[in-house]
Amino acid sequence: QLQLQESGRGLVKPSETLSLTCSVSGGSISNRTDYWGWIRQPPGKGLEWVGTIYYSGSTYYNPSLKSRVTILLDMSKNQFSLRLTSVTAADTAVYYCARLTSGWRSRQFDYWGQGTLVTVSS
Amino acid sequence: DIQLTQSPSFLSASVGDRVTITCRASQDITSYLAWYQQKPGKAPKLLIYSASTLQSGVPSRFSGSGSGTEFTLTINSLQPEDFATYYCQQLNSFPYTFGQGTKLEIK
């Protein structure tokens, strides 16, 4: 059974960098049918796709986050990470990591981590 | 960006009822649409993908239909555990986007 677990600092100061790691167990992040992504949810609000990375290292980011976001893979640790620079209060959210499975005429986020709340505050 | 509009945003129903939630896309997304269920304090759970394929382990009272720009999620014979918030998501093109959510409450 695939499992994903987010970790990282829960409190970040404005203008600093948010850094989170997603540890994957029960499967390999180098699987060619899978992508890995981050989705966030501000308190009391809806879901927002942050970005996705493929095993090859190709990345796709939400343009709303402009050049502030970076997603990386660490094959040796079976982990992937999120880095969001110059954060503001608007980046306060629960951050989820998830697996995106891609098949014939199908794409879906089928496994999710439990989520981690990151608060941006001085 | 492709906009997804869910209706209704709030829905009140009773155990045993049949409910339908609609998701409309601002442009053609073929069948790259997924439905998720989210309960308070929990991660979203995949229910339906490719517009109409039931995820493994999801009860058969959940069903999805549609293609192009209009999609529906139907729940037959509502159970107490079905009261939650439901989101649609398009995965046809980047940036992937979600609907605003439909909160299903007990009448």
Interface residues (C-beta under 8 A of the other chain):
Chain A: I39 G46 L47 E48 W49 T52 Y60 Y61 N62 P63 S64 Y96 A98 L100 R105 S106 R107 Q108 F109 D110 W112 G113 Q114 G115
Chain B: D1 T30 S31 Y32 A34 Y36 K42 A43 P44 K45 L46 Y49 S50 T53 Q55 Y87 Q89 L91 F94 P95 Y96 T97 F98 G99 Q100 G101
